[in-house]
Amino acid sequence: MLINPTTEEINDLFKMHHINDEITEIQRLSGTTAGRVFQLSMSLNKDYILKLDEPEQIHIAQQFLNMYKNSALLPEVLLTDPDKTYFI
């Protein structure tokens, strides 16, 4: 699991998952107890959220976001790593 990801590591991760956007800035956010949450920004005013956590916590958060996926207030889950340690 990434601890303090660099833009290069995030862009490599995006390429690995066939996301063709380039991240130019990473900002750590608060709001999780054990895991880490980062805002990933592009130059085109488009942001992503990367959540890193224990597999059980990722599973719970993913279930919640999938349950309310039609809500305009919540982000769309683009991908979840097979080992369930992060999602974007």
Phi, psi and omega in degrees: 000138178288139180264302176230084187294145174267165177298325178297315178297319180293316179295324174296319177298316178300314180299319180300327181259014176060038172260118190268019178264150179251123180277133181249343182211143178235131178231126178284136180248161174264175175121008176222151184275300184261332184271191179228144179232134181231140170268124181253116186252146175247169179285350183263025181058035177239131182239154172237159172243131175249122177247125177246129182194182175293148183308320180296319180291321177297317179300314180297313180296320179295318177300315179300311182294324177291324180296323183250033185296341179274358179282129178288348182274345184246150181285157175273136175277115179278319181201152173235131179297142181305329179275003177056041175257351176201159168215160179236000000 
